[in-house]
Amino acid sequence: MTIHINNTLTRKKEEFRPLKKGTVTMYVCGPTVYGEPHIGHARSAYVFDVIQRYLKYKKYKVTFVRNVTDVDDKIINKAREEFKGEDLNSAVKKVSDKYLRSYHRYMDELGIQRPDKEPKATEYINKMKDFVLLLIKNGMAYESGGDVYFDIKMAKDYGKLSNQSFEMLESGARVSPGENKKDPLDFALWKKAKEGESSWDSPWGKGRPGWHIECSVMSSDVLGDEFDIHGGGIDLIFPHHENEIAQSEGAGKKFARYWIHNGLLTINKEKMAKSLGNFVAVDEVLKKYSADVLKLVFLGTHYSHPVDFSWERMEANKEALGRIIRFLEEVKKREKGHHQIGGSNFKKSPLAAFKKQSDNIYSDFEKYMDNDFDIPDAFASLFDIVRAGNTVLHWSKYDNKKHLKHLKKASKAILELGDVLGLAFKQKQAQLSIPEKDINVLIEKRIQARKNKDFKTADKIRQDLDKKSITLEDTKEGTTWRVK
């Protein structure tokens, strides 16, 4: 099947046809590095990681670019705060380097792949100045008091990405104090330097580039004037991405063909914000859970919709992940010839239904992913296989020689397609609240109690261990235990 993408630019679901057959060029707006990454950053990074993983799975050669904004007002303010009294240019670099390292560290821990190219804004200052000069030459921009602004009235179809008219946009536009622009909608391409601020020489005096210009310049330099996919958070549609289009087209470039935007993240249905006290850092999540658990929370919602985070949802998805891991582990045990005595009786054999699902697992997964990267249903198709596989595993008429090949096939597919979703199928190992030797002693006592038909004592031992997050499993070979 062909991939179809819900293109923000056209507001239509379109067949994906890359510029060059078999090759995909993709640019995604990356972090502004002035603080520790939070789970909102993780959600966006994960969405585009899965998209580029799936494109590679479909045999496309992908060039994935994600930029880094390493100089802006927030970074400058952070530099003044963290490195008081130091040279500001040096302090800005220290801040951006520090938090980019942190971003890399936590995205690596989440198992999110790094982009093929990661250009930084400060590496492109000269090319940004050249781009601004081209816009001035084309009559699309003007200098005013050391600042350079893009002239919105000269842009063709401005508002087409955000689906807003000039009248709608002008109704809420204002000129802030210190701005020298002609029209409230005009935006800065170059900002005159304030006292002590990071700055570079330019034809308009010392200053630094505006935020929007960097993405137009970097994407064009790395991927060419026209490329396949541009991505980012839904909050970037206006003004950032709208302004990118205006700049690039104003410079005579074609720019991106398909626009993909991920929904934002909320905390208990409220917008995540430090001011509300509901800011959750990636570090805080990874101290308690494996990366897969957070990814399962993200997987439950289509990429374009907002996803609500709560610790309760994390716990529920920890249990869901555990069910998949236990299925995969049980299949491994069966391969070694060890298995539980089947206990479930069915009027009709569960094997036929499982085999059908197992045979269709790849086609079902691709059907959903080809439909605008429908990750929730794609993942659900894997979970359905686990449920069906468990009925076979615990079937009273289970036959290892007859049924194992179907279970192995399903297990292999789950691992392969799970990798497309960036899943490692690993839980964070919990700290034991009781020494392992004591667990084994209690298991022996329980075994003896059951032999003596002292089921009250046996049940109490199981319950006591359960309270300590130790789950017992009785198998044909004996009793095993695992941490919840």
C-alpha positions as CSV (number, residue, x, y, z in Angstrom):
1,M,0.0,0.0,0.0
2,T,0.9,3.6,-0.5
3,I,1.4,6.0,2.5
4,H,-1.1,8.7,2.8
5,I,-0.4,11.8,4.9
6,N,-2.8,14.4,6.3
7,N,-1.0,17.5,5.0
8,T,-1.5,20.5,7.2
9,L,-0.8,22.8,4.2
10,T,-3.7,21.5,2.1
11,R,-5.9,20.2,5.0
12,K,-6.3,17.0,2.9
13,K,-5.1,13.4,3.3
14,E,-2.8,13.0,0.3
15,E,-0.9,10.1,-1.3
16,F,2.8,10.5,-0.3
17,R,4.9,11.0,-3.4
18,P,8.5,12.0,-2.6
19,L,10.4,14.2,-5.0
20,K,12.8,11.5,-5.7
21,K,11.6,7.9,-5.9
22,G,12.8,5.8,-3.0
23,T,14.2,8.8,-1.1
24,V,12.7,11.0,1.6
25,T,14.0,14.3,2.8
26,M,12.5,15.4,6.2
27,Y,13.2,18.5,8.3
28,V,11.8,18.8,11.9
29,C,12.1,21.8,14.2
30,G,14.2,20.8,17.2
31,P,14.9,22.1,20.7
32,T,15.7,25.6,21.9
33,V,18.4,24.6,24.4
34,Y,18.0,26.6,27.6
35,G,16.6,24.0,30.1
36,E,16.2,20.3,30.8
37,P,14.0,18.4,28.3
38,H,10.5,17.6,29.4
39,I,8.0,15.0,28.2
40,G,6.5,17.4,25.7
41,H,9.9,17.5,24.0
42,A,9.9,13.7,24.2
43,R,6.5,13.3,22.6
44,S,7.4,15.4,19.6
45,A,10.8,13.7,19.2
46,Y,9.2,10.3,19.5
47,V,6.5,11.0,16.9
48,F,9.0,11.9,14.2
49,D,11.4,9.1,15.3
50,V,8.6,6.6,14.6
51,I,7.7,8.3,11.2
52,Q,11.3,8.1,10.0
53,R,11.6,4.5,11.3
54,Y,8.5,3.5,9.4
55,L,9.7,5.2,6.2
56,K,13.0,3.2,6.5
57,Y,10.9,0.1,7.1
58,K,9.2,0.8,3.8
59,K,12.6,0.8,2.2
60,Y,12.9,4.6,1.7
61,K,16.4,6.1,2.0
62,V,15.7,8.9,4.6
63,T,17.7,12.0,5.3
64,F,16.3,13.3,8.6
65,V,17.3,16.8,9.8
66,R,16.5,18.3,13.1
67,N,17.8,21.8,13.9
68,V,19.0,23.2,17.2
69,T,18.3,26.8,18.3
70,D,21.3,27.7,20.3
71,V,20.9,31.5,20.6
72,D,17.7,33.4,21.4
73,D,16.2,35.5,24.2
74,K,15.5,32.5,26.5
75,I,19.1,31.3,26.2
76,I,20.5,34.7,26.8
77,N,18.3,35.2,29.9
78,K,19.4,31.7,31.2
79,A,23.1,32.6,30.5
80,R,22.7,35.8,32.6
81,E,21.1,33.8,35.4
82,E,23.6,30.8,35.5
83,F,26.8,32.7,34.7
84,K,26.5,36.1,36.3
85,G,29.4,38.4,35.6
86,E,30.9,36.3,32.8
87,D,31.2,37.4,29.2
88,L,27.7,37.0,27.7
89,N,28.8,35.4,24.5
90,S,30.8,32.8,26.4
91,A,27.9,32.2,28.8
92,V,25.4,31.7,26.0
93,K,27.6,29.0,24.5
94,K,28.0,27.3,27.9
95,V,24.2,27.3,28.4
96,S,23.4,26.0,24.9
97,D,26.1,23.3,25.0
98,K,25.1,22.2,28.5
99,Y,21.4,21.8,27.7
100,L,22.0,20.3,24.2
101,R,24.1,17.6,26.0
102,S,21.2,17.0,28.4
103,Y,18.7,16.8,25.5
104,H,20.9,14.2,23.7
105,R,21.4,12.2,26.9
106,Y,17.7,11.9,27.6
107,M,16.6,11.3,24.0
108,D,19.3,8.6,23.9
109,E,17.9,7.0,27.1
110,L,14.5,7.1,25.5
111,G,15.8,5.2,22.6
112,I,15.0,8.0,20.2
113,Q,17.5,8.0,17.3
114,R,19.6,11.0,16.5
115,P,19.0,12.8,13.2
116,D,21.3,12.4,10.2
117,K,22.0,16.1,10.4
118,E,21.7,18.5,13.4
119,P,22.6,22.0,12.3
120,K,22.9,24.7,14.9
121,A,21.7,28.3,14.4
122,T,25.1,29.8,15.3
123,E,26.8,27.8,12.5
124,Y,24.6,29.5,9.9
125,I,24.8,33.2,10.9
126,N,26.6,34.2,7.6
127,K,24.2,32.3,5.4
128,M,21.3,33.9,7.3
129,K,22.7,37.3,6.6
130,D,22.9,36.4,2.9
131,F,19.4,35.1,2.9
132,V,18.2,38.4,4.5
133,L,20.1,40.4,1.9
134,L,18.3,38.4,-0.8
135,L,14.9,39.1,0.7
136,I,15.7,42.8,0.8
137,K,16.9,42.7,-2.8
138,N,13.6,40.9,-3.8
139,G,11.6,43.7,-2.1
140,M,10.3,41.3,0.6
141,A,12.1,42.9,3.5
142,Y,13.3,46.3,4.8
143,E,15.8,47.7,7.3
144,S,14.5,49.9,10.1
145,G,16.8,51.3,12.9
146,G,19.2,48.4,12.8
147,D,16.4,45.8,12.6
148,V,15.4,44.0,9.4
149,Y,11.7,43.0,9.0
150,F,9.9,40.8,6.6
151,D,7.1,42.8,4.8
152,I,4.0,40.6,5.2
153,K,2.0,42.6,2.6
154,M,4.5,41.4,0.0
155,A,4.0,37.7,0.8
156,K,1.8,35.7,-1.5
157,D,-1.0,33.7,0.2
158,Y,0.2,34.5,3.7
159,G,-1.9,32.5,6.2
160,K,-2.3,29.5,3.9
161,L,-0.7,27.0,6.4
162,S,-2.7,28.2,9.4
163,N,-5.8,28.8,7.3
164,Q,-6.1,32.4,8.5
165,S,-6.9,35.6,6.4
166,F,-5.1,38.9,6.7
167,E,-8.2,40.3,8.4
168,M,-8.1,37.6,11.1
169,L,-4.4,38.0,11.7
170,E,-4.5,41.8,11.8
171,S,-7.3,41.9,14.4
172,G,-5.0,40.7,17.2
173,A,-1.7,42.1,15.9
174,R,0.2,44.7,17.9
175,V,3.5,46.5,17.7
176,S,5.6,46.0,20.9
177,P,7.6,48.8,22.4
178,G,11.0,49.2,20.7
179,E,9.9,47.7,17.4
180,N,10.3,49.8,14.2
181,K,8.2,47.8,11.8
182,K,5.7,49.2,9.3
183,D,2.9,46.7,10.0
184,P,2.1,44.8,13.2
185,L,2.3,41.5,11.3
186,D,5.8,42.1,10.0
187,F,8.3,39.9,11.7
188,A,12.0,40.3,12.5
189,L,14.6,38.7,10.3
190,W,17.5,40.5,12.0
191,K,17.5,42.1,15.5
192,K,19.6,45.0,16.5
193,A,21.9,44.0,19.4
194,K,21.0,45.3,22.9
195,E,23.8,46.3,25.3
196,G,25.9,43.3,26.2
197,E,24.0,40.9,24.1
198,S,25.4,38.2,21.9
199,S,25.8,39.7,18.5
200,W,27.4,39.5,15.0
201,D,28.5,42.1,12.5
202,S,26.1,42.7,9.6
203,P,25.3,45.3,6.9
204,W,22.7,46.7,9.4
205,G,25.0,46.9,12.4
206,K,25.7,44.5,15.2
207,G,22.8,42.1,15.9
208,R,21.6,38.5,15.7
209,P,19.1,36.7,13.5
210,G,15.4,36.3,14.2
211,W,14.1,32.9,15.1
212,H,12.1,32.1,12.0
213,I,14.9,32.7,9.5
214,E,17.1,29.9,10.8
215,C,14.9,27.1,9.7
216,S,14.4,28.5,6.1
217,V,18.2,28.8,5.8
218,M,19.2,25.5,7.3
219,S,16.6,23.3,5.6
220,S,17.5,24.9,2.2
221,D,21.2,24.4,2.8
222,V,21.0,20.8,3.9
223,L,18.1,19.4,1.9
224,G,17.7,21.8,-1.0
225,D,15.2,24.5,-1.9
226,E,12.4,22.0,-2.0
227,F,12.1,18.9,0.2
228,D,9.5,16.3,1.1
229,I,8.4,16.7,4.7
230,H,8.5,19.4,7.3
231,G,7.4,18.6,10.9
232,G,7.0,20.1,14.3
233,G,4.5,20.8,17.1
234,I,1.1,22.1,16.3
235,D,2.0,25.2,18.3
236,L,4.6,26.1,15.6
237,I,2.0,26.3,12.7
238,F,1.6,30.0,13.5
239,P,3.6,32.1,13.4
240,H,6.8,30.1,13.0
241,H,6.0,27.8,10.1
242,E,3.8,30.3,8.4
243,N,6.7,32.7,8.5
244,E,9.2,30.1,7.2
245,I,7.0,29.6,4.1
246,A,6.7,33.4,3.5
247,Q,10.5,33.8,3.8
248,S,11.4,30.9,1.6
249,E,8.9,31.7,-1.1
250,G,9.9,35.3,-0.9
251,A,13.5,34.2,-1.7
252,G,12.2,32.3,-4.7
253,K,12.3,28.9,-3.2
254,K,9.6,26.2,-3.3
255,F,10.1,24.8,0.3
256,A,8.3,21.8,1.9
257,R,5.6,19.8,0.2
258,Y,4.1,17.9,3.1
259,W,3.6,19.4,6.6
260,I,3.1,17.1,9.6
261,H,2.3,18.5,13.0
262,N,2.1,16.6,16.3
263,G,-0.4,17.5,19.0
264,L,0.7,18.9,22.3
265,L,0.9,17.2,25.7
266,T,-1.3,18.0,28.7
267,I,-1.0,17.0,32.3
268,N,-4.2,15.7,33.8
269,K,-6.0,17.6,31.0
270,E,-4.3,20.9,31.8
271,K,-1.6,22.5,29.7
272,M,1.8,21.6,30.9
273,A,3.6,24.7,32.4
274,K,6.1,25.5,35.1
275,S,3.7,28.2,36.4
276,L,1.0,25.6,37.1
277,G,3.5,23.3,38.9
278,N,2.7,20.4,36.5
279,F,6.0,20.4,34.6
280,V,7.4,16.9,34.2
281,A,11.0,16.4,33.1
282,V,12.1,13.3,31.2
283,D,14.5,12.6,34.0
284,E,11.7,12.4,36.5
285,V,9.9,9.8,34.4
286,L,13.0,7.7,33.7
287,K,13.7,7.4,37.4
288,K,10.5,5.4,37.8
289,Y,9.7,3.8,34.5
290,S,11.4,2.4,31.4
291,A,11.3,4.4,28.2
292,D,8.8,1.9,26.8
293,V,6.2,2.8,29.3
294,L,6.2,6.5,28.4
295,K,6.1,5.5,24.7
296,L,3.1,3.4,25.3
297,V,1.3,6.4,26.7
298,F,2.2,8.3,23.5
299,L,1.2,5.3,21.4
300,G,-2.4,5.5,22.7
301,T,-3.2,8.7,20.9
302,H,-2.9,9.7,17.2
303,Y,0.2,11.9,16.7
304,S,-1.9,14.9,15.5
305,H,-4.0,14.9,18.7
306,P,-3.2,16.1,22.2
307,V,-2.1,13.4,24.6
308,D,-2.9,13.6,28.3
309,F,-0.2,12.5,30.7
310,S,-0.9,11.2,34.2
311,W,0.9,8.9,36.6
312,E,-2.1,6.7,36.6
313,R,-1.8,6.2,32.8
314,M,1.9,5.4,33.3
315,E,1.0,2.6,35.8
316,A,-1.7,1.2,33.4
317,N,0.8,1.2,30.5
318,K,3.4,-0.4,32.7
319,E,1.0,-3.3,33.2
320,A,0.3,-3.4,29.5
321,L,4.0,-3.5,28.7
322,G,4.4,-6.3,31.2
323,R,1.8,-8.4,29.5
324,I,3.7,-8.2,26.2
325,I,7.0,-9.0,27.8
326,R,5.6,-12.0,29.6
327,F,4.2,-13.3,26.4
328,L,7.6,-13.0,24.6
329,E,9.4,-14.6,27.6
330,E,6.9,-17.5,27.7
331,V,7.4,-18.2,24.0
332,K,11.2,-18.4,24.7
333,K,10.5,-20.9,27.5
334,R,8.5,-23.0,25.2
335,E,11.4,-23.0,22.7
336,K,13.5,-24.6,25.5
337,G,10.8,-27.2,26.1
338,H,9.5,-25.7,29.3
339,H,5.9,-24.8,29.7
340,Q,3.0,-24.5,32.0
341,I,0.2,-27.1,32.1
342,G,-2.6,-25.6,30.0
343,G,-5.7,-24.7,32.0
344,S,-8.1,-23.0,29.6
345,N,-10.7,-25.1,27.9
346,F,-12.4,-23.7,24.7
347,K,-15.3,-25.2,22.9
348,K,-13.5,-24.2,19.7
349,S,-9.8,-24.3,19.2
350,P,-8.2,-20.9,19.6
351,L,-5.4,-21.8,17.2
352,A,-7.2,-21.0,14.0
353,A,-8.0,-17.4,15.0
354,F,-4.5,-16.9,16.3
355,K,-2.9,-18.3,13.1
356,K,-5.1,-16.0,11.0
357,Q,-4.0,-12.9,13.0
358,S,-0.4,-14.1,13.0
359,D,-0.4,-14.5,9.2
360,N,-1.8,-11.0,8.8
361,I,0.3,-9.2,11.4
362,Y,2.5,-7.4,8.9
363,S,-0.2,-6.4,6.5
364,D,-2.5,-5.2,9.4
365,F,0.4,-3.1,10.9
366,E,1.2,-1.5,7.5
367,K,-2.5,-0.9,6.7
368,Y,-2.7,1.3,9.8
369,M,0.7,3.0,9.5
370,D,0.1,3.8,5.8
371,N,-3.1,5.6,6.9
372,D,-1.5,8.8,8.1
373,F,0.8,7.0,10.5
374,D,-2.1,5.6,12.6
375,I,0.2,4.5,15.4
376,P,-2.5,3.7,18.0
377,D,-4.2,1.1,15.8
378,A,-0.9,-0.3,14.5
379,F,0.2,-0.9,18.1
380,A,-3.2,-2.3,19.0
381,S,-2.8,-4.9,16.2
382,L,0.4,-6.1,18.0
383,F,-1.4,-6.3,21.3
384,D,-4.2,-8.3,19.7
385,I,-1.7,-10.9,18.7
386,V,-0.4,-11.1,22.3
387,R,-4.0,-11.7,23.6
388,A,-4.6,-14.3,21.0
389,G,-1.3,-15.9,21.6
390,N,-1.9,-16.2,25.3
391,T,-5.1,-18.2,24.6
392,V,-3.0,-20.7,22.7
393,L,-0.2,-20.8,25.4
394,H,-2.7,-21.6,28.1
395,W,-4.9,-23.9,26.1
396,S,-5.5,-27.3,27.8
397,K,-4.7,-29.0,24.5
398,Y,-1.5,-27.1,23.8
399,D,1.0,-29.1,21.9
400,N,4.6,-27.6,21.8
401,K,5.6,-29.3,18.6
402,K,2.4,-28.4,16.8
403,H,1.8,-24.9,18.1
404,L,5.3,-23.4,18.8
405,K,6.1,-22.5,15.2
406,H,3.1,-20.1,15.1
407,L,4.0,-18.6,18.5
408,K,7.6,-18.1,17.4
409,K,6.4,-16.4,14.1
410,A,4.2,-14.0,16.1
411,S,6.9,-13.3,18.6
412,K,9.4,-12.5,15.9
413,A,6.9,-10.1,14.2
414,I,6.1,-8.4,17.5
415,L,9.8,-7.7,18.0
416,E,10.4,-6.5,14.5
417,L,7.3,-4.2,14.3
418,G,7.9,-3.1,17.9
419,D,11.3,-1.9,16.8
420,V,9.6,0.3,14.1
421,L,7.7,1.9,17.0
422,G,10.9,2.3,18.9
423,L,10.0,-0.3,21.5
424,A,12.7,-2.4,23.2
425,F,10.1,-4.3,25.3
426,K,12.0,-3.7,28.6
427,Q,10.8,-2.8,32.0
428,K,12.8,-0.8,34.5
429,Q,14.0,-3.2,37.1
430,A,12.5,-2.4,40.4
431,Q,14.5,-2.6,43.6
432,L,13.7,-5.7,45.6
433,S,12.0,-4.8,48.9
434,I,13.0,-8.3,50.2
435,P,16.3,-10.2,49.7
436,E,16.2,-12.8,47.0
437,K,17.2,-15.6,49.3
438,D,14.2,-14.7,51.6
439,I,11.9,-15.0,48.5
440,N,13.2,-18.4,47.8
441,V,12.8,-19.5,51.4
442,L,9.1,-18.3,51.3
443,I,8.5,-20.2,48.1
444,E,9.8,-23.4,49.6
445,K,7.5,-22.9,52.6
446,R,4.6,-22.3,50.3
447,I,5.4,-25.5,48.3
448,Q,5.5,-27.5,51.5
449,A,2.3,-25.9,52.7
450,R,0.5,-26.9,49.5
451,K,1.8,-30.5,49.8
452,N,0.3,-30.6,53.3
453,K,-2.9,-29.1,51.9
454,D,-2.4,-26.0,54.1
455,F,-3.8,-23.7,51.5
456,K,-4.5,-20.9,54.0
457,T,-0.7,-20.6,54.7
458,A,0.1,-21.0,51.0
459,D,-2.3,-18.2,50.0
460,K,-1.0,-15.9,52.8
461,I,2.6,-16.3,51.5
462,R,1.5,-15.4,48.0
463,Q,-0.4,-12.4,49.3
464,D,2.5,-11.2,51.4
465,L,4.9,-11.4,48.5
466,D,2.3,-9.7,46.2
467,K,2.3,-6.7,48.7
468,K,6.1,-6.5,48.2
469,S,5.5,-6.4,44.4
470,I,6.6,-10.1,43.9
471,T,4.4,-12.1,41.7
472,L,4.5,-16.0,41.8
473,E,3.8,-18.2,38.8
474,D,3.2,-21.9,39.2
475,T,4.5,-23.9,36.2
476,K,4.9,-27.6,35.4
477,E,8.6,-27.2,36.3
478,G,7.9,-25.5,39.6
479,T,7.2,-22.0,41.0
480,T,8.9,-19.0,39.5
481,W,8.8,-15.3,40.6
482,R,9.1,-11.9,39.0
483,V,9.0,-8.3,40.1
484,K,5.8,-6.5,39.1
